Amino acid sequence: MRTAVTEMFGIEFPIVAFSHCRDVVAAVSRAGGLGVLGAVAHSPERLEIDLDWIESEIGDRPYGVDLIVPARYAGDDKGGYTLDDIRRLIPPEHKAFVDDILRRYEVPELPEDDTRTGRGLAAAGSGVVAPFSATAAGPQLEIALAHRTAFVANALGPPPAAMIERVKEEGRLVGALAGKAVHAERHVAAGVDLIIAQGYEAGGHTGEIGSMVLIPEVVDAVAPVPVLAAGGIGRGRQMAAAMALGAQGVWCGSVWLTTEEAETHPVVKQKMLAATSADTVRSRSLTGKPARMLKTAWTEEWDRPDTPDPLGMPLQPILVEEARRRIDRAAMRPGSGAEKLADYFVGQVVGSMNQVRTCRQVVYEMVEEFIDAVEKLAAQLET
């Protein structure tokens, strides 16, 4: 299969896999696509370890890294908040509300020996920079560029000029996600090489325009810059539709969450396997920005009219970080309140994610269904 994206990266299939799990990234790159590691939750030490591991697994095949540097976040006009700043800014009523959720659902405290690597932001030392900021992403970018990373993407807003300059200095490619055509135009004006047009159906941070409308708008707006289609894509027919709309490949995230390789929480994975496409909601309850996730007791609690509105990024992630750790740990107990609260980001394509497969199976089945769909369309033209 040959498109501008396969030529750009030297890959067999124009399938780009976004995942926070290094095993998924490596498996998709080995299968002929391009794995992209979501690095926002990685400490610099963890990122170094994971990129070393990925490179040992994939040989000379390419892979990418995705960072989150939003165009705007709380405190950016003052140079960015530290965690100490955030602790002081979180209103008492928000802390009380989170505590109340945990109490009503009987979620126990963390044990004293809970020291998971890369976690514990709420208890981090003074002076630590806030996540989701250019300051936090700087060390991650330098680590990515010190490795064989072929591609660096920014998931929120146009990549900062310094980021684009550094990536291009090292001879790598840079991309950005866009939920509107005007956003894509700004990305291209800033100097990105590749646009990911992400529709409303997608998991995680999304805009409000559906993929069927968004993809051709972005393709027309930024031509000849190649576009990857994202949002509602997990099968070959969806891939064929996206490419018929002008995309040069697809960016998939949700479909990997129920694979054998994924590190998705076991309780959440089972929820995803049982979910329909109507069982997701866009909520600010985890990151402070609208992000599509499973509809659960957690999202319902934050959506009640008598509860506080979620805080902005990066205050909300710090507010709920320890609570989410407590929920994840306690959710393994069947029938517990924590099990009802357990949640994660996922797109509307979750309705077709109803069996566990390997990443290789997902890639090959997508390609086979894509070929079948294209051949059927070609046959219709002949009649």
N, C-alpha and C positions, 0 to 999 in steps of 0.2 A: 504494500500500500504506500503510495507516494503523495505527500502533500507538502506545503511550505513548512509545516511543523516537523514532519519526519526528516526533511532535508536540513532544517535548522539544527536539530539535535542529533541527527544520525541514528534515529531509532526506527524500528520496524513498523510499529503501529502508532497512529496519532492519538494515543490514549495517555493522558497525564493523570497520575494518581496522587491526590493530596492526602496525607495522613500524618498523625502525630506519632505513629508507630513505625519504628525503624524496620521491623520485619516486613511490613506491607511495602514500604518504599523499595527495599531490596528485591522483594518478590516480583513486583511489577516491572522494575527495570530489567530483571533477568528474563521476564516473559516477553520483552520487546517493546514495552512502553517506557514512560519516564516517571519514576517515583519522585515525589517532592515531600520533604520532611517539614511538617509544621513545627517551628522551633520556638514559638512564643512562650511555652511553659518550661523550656529547657534552661537550666543554669548554664553558664559558659563551660563548666566542667562536664556536665552531662552531654552537651552538644558535641564537645570534642570527642568523647567516648563513642557516641552514636555515629558520628560521621566516619570515624576510623573503622568502626564495625561495618557500616554500609559499604565502604570502599573495599574492605576485605572480602565481602560477599559478592559484589557485582563485577569485580575485575575492572576492565576499562570501559564498561558501560556508563552512560551519563546518568546523573540524578540532579535534583534541585533542592533548594531550601526556601521556605516561606516564612517571612517575618511579618510582624504587625506593628506598623508605625502609623497611627491614625493622623489625619490632617489636623484634627483638633481633639484635645483631651483636657480634662480639668487641670489647671495649673500650668499649661504650656506657655501662657503669657508671662509667667514668672521664671521660665527656664526649666520647668518640670518639677513635680513634687517628689520628695523622698517618702518612704513609708511612714516616717515619723509625722510628716506633714499630713498625710492621709488619715492617720489615726486621730489626729486632732480635729479633722474636718468632718468625720463621720458623725452624724447626729445621734444623740443617745436613743431617740425613738426607733431608729433603724436597728441599732444593736439590740434593743429590747424586743423588737419584732422577730429578728432571727432567733434570739434565745427562746422566744415563745413558741416558734415553730418546732424547734428541737425538743422543747419540753412536752408539747402536746403530742408529738409523734414518738415520744419516749426514746430519743436518740442518745445513747450514752456518751460520756466524755471520752476523749482519746486517752489511751494509756500513756503513762509517763515515758515509756520507751519508744513512742512513735516518732521516728526520725527519718521519714522517707526522703530520699535524696531529691533535691530540687523543689521541695515543698516547704510549707510553713512560712509563707510570706507574712502572715499576720503576726508572727512571732519573731520575724527577722530583726537583726540588730539595727541600731540607729544609723542614719546616713545612707541606707540602702536605697537605690533609685527605684522609682515605681515601674511596674511592668507596663507594657503597651505604650512605650515612649521611645523617642529617638535615642535618648541616653541609654536605655536598657538594651535597645537593639544594636547599638554600636559594637560591643564586644562579640555579639552573635554574628554580625556581618563579617568581622575580621576573621573569626574562626572559620566561617563558611568559605571565605576567599583563600584561606591558608590550605584548604583542601581542594579536591578536584571538582567542586561544585560547578556544574555547567550553567546553572540558571538560578537566579534569585528573584523571588516575587514578593511584592508588598500587598498585604491583604486588605488594608484599609486606606483608601485615598491614594493620591499620587506619591510615589517614592520621593523622599527628600532629595534635593539636588546633589548633596554630598554623597548620598547612597548610590545614586545613578553613576556619578563620576567614579566612585571607587570600584564599582562592579565593572565598568567599562575599561578602567585602567588595567584591570586584571584580565581583560579579554573575555569576560563572561557575558551572558545575556541577562536582561532584566525585564520583568513583566509586572503587571498590576491588574487587580480586579476592578471591574466597573459594573455598576448597576444602572447607569444611564449613559446614553450616547455622549452627552456633554462631559461626563467624567472621563470617558475613554479618550475624547479629544484632548482633554487636559493632560492625561497620561502621555499621550503621543507627543504633545508639545513639550513635555518635560524630558522626553528622550527615551521612553521605554521601547523595547524591541517587540513585545508581544502583549496583547490584551486578552484578559479572561473576562468574557461577558457573562456575568452571573445573574441568573434570573431569580425571581421571587420564590420559586419552588425549592431553592437550594437550602442545604443545612448551614448552620452558622450564620455569620453576618450577611444579610441580604438587603437588597433594595425592594422596591414595590412594583417592578415591572416584570411580567411573565417572560419566560425564555422565548416563546414563539414570536413575541413582538420585539424583544430586546436584541436578539442575535442579529437579525438583518439590519436593524437600525445602527448597531455598533459597526458591523462589517462595512456598511456604506459610509459611515462617518470617518473611519480611520484608514480605509484602503490607501495604499497596498499593505499596510501593517497587518500581519496575520492575526486572526482571532481564534481563541479557544472558547468553546461553548460550555457553560456550566449551569447547573440547576435542572433537576429532574432527569438526569442522564445516568442510566445504569444498565441499559440494554442496547443491543445493536440497532434496533429500530429507532430508538431515540438518538443514537449516534448518527444514523443515516439522515434523520430529519434535521439535526443540527448542521450537518455538512451540506445538506440541500439548501439551507438558509444562508450559506456562505462561510461557515466556520471551517477552519483548516484542521480541526481536531477537537477533542473534548477534554474537559477538566472534570474529573469525578472525585468526590470525597465520601459521600455517605455509603456508597455501595461496598466499600472495603470494611465497614464497621462490623459486619457479621461474618467476615471471612475467618478461616482457621487461624491465620497469622495475626489478626487484630488483637490488641490488648484491651479491647472494650470490656468494661466491668461485666462480669457474667450475668448479673441480674438485668442490667441495661440491655445486654445483647439479647436476652430472652424476650424482653419487652419489644425490642425492634423486630425480632422474628415474628412476633404475634401481631404487630401493629398494622393498621391500614394507612392509606395515604391521607386520611382525614385526622390522623392521630398526632399531628404536629401543630406547633403554634409559634409565632414570632414573639419572643419575650426578651425583656431587658434584664431579667432576674439574675443572670450569671455574669454578664460582662458590662452592663450599663448601656449597651447599644443593642438595637433590635437584632436578635439572632434566632433562627429557627431551630427548635429542639422538640423532643418528645413532650406531649401534653401529659403532665403528671400532677400529683398532689403539690409538688414544689411550684410549678407554674400557676396552678390554681390559687395557691395561697397569695402569691404576689399580684394576682389579677383581681383580687377582691376589692370592692369599692371602699372598704373601711381600713385598708392597709397603706403604709407609706409607698410612694412611688420609688422605683429603683433609682439609685444614685447614678451619676455619670461615670464614664470610664476615666481614670482607673479606680475610682472609689468603690464601686459596686463589687468588683472582683476581690478586693481586699476585705470588704465587709463579709462576704460569704465564703471565703476560702477555707477557713477552719471548719465551718459548718458542713461544707461539701465533703471534706475529708472524713468527718465524723459519720456522715450519711453513707459514704462509700464503704467504710469499714463495717458499719452495723448492718448494712443492707443484705449481707450474706446470710442473715438469719431469716428463714422463710416466715412470711406472715408478719414481719416486724413493721413498725411505722416507717423506719428508714427505707425499707424496700419500696414503700409507696412513694417516697420522695426521690429515690434514685433516678437520675436523669442524665441526658447528654444531648449534644447537638446532632441533628439528623434532618435530612430533607424529605420532601413528600414522596420521593422514590422509595421510601421505607416500605411502602405497601407491596412492593415486589421483592423485597429482601427477606424472603420467607424460608430460606434454607442456608445452611452453612456450606460454603465452598472455599476452595483455595483461591488465592489471588490469580494464579495461573489459569484456573478454570474460568474465572470471571472475565479475564482478558480474552481468552480464546473463544468463549461463548459470545462475547460482544462482537468480536470480529466475524465469527461465522454468521450470526444473525444480521450483522451489517451487510455482508455480502449477499445473503439471501434476500434482504429487503431491496437492495439496489438492483439485483437481477429481476425481481418481480416488477419493479417500476419500469425497467428497460423493456420487459416483455409487454407491458401495457402500451408502451409507445409503438410497438410493432404491430398492434392489432388495429 
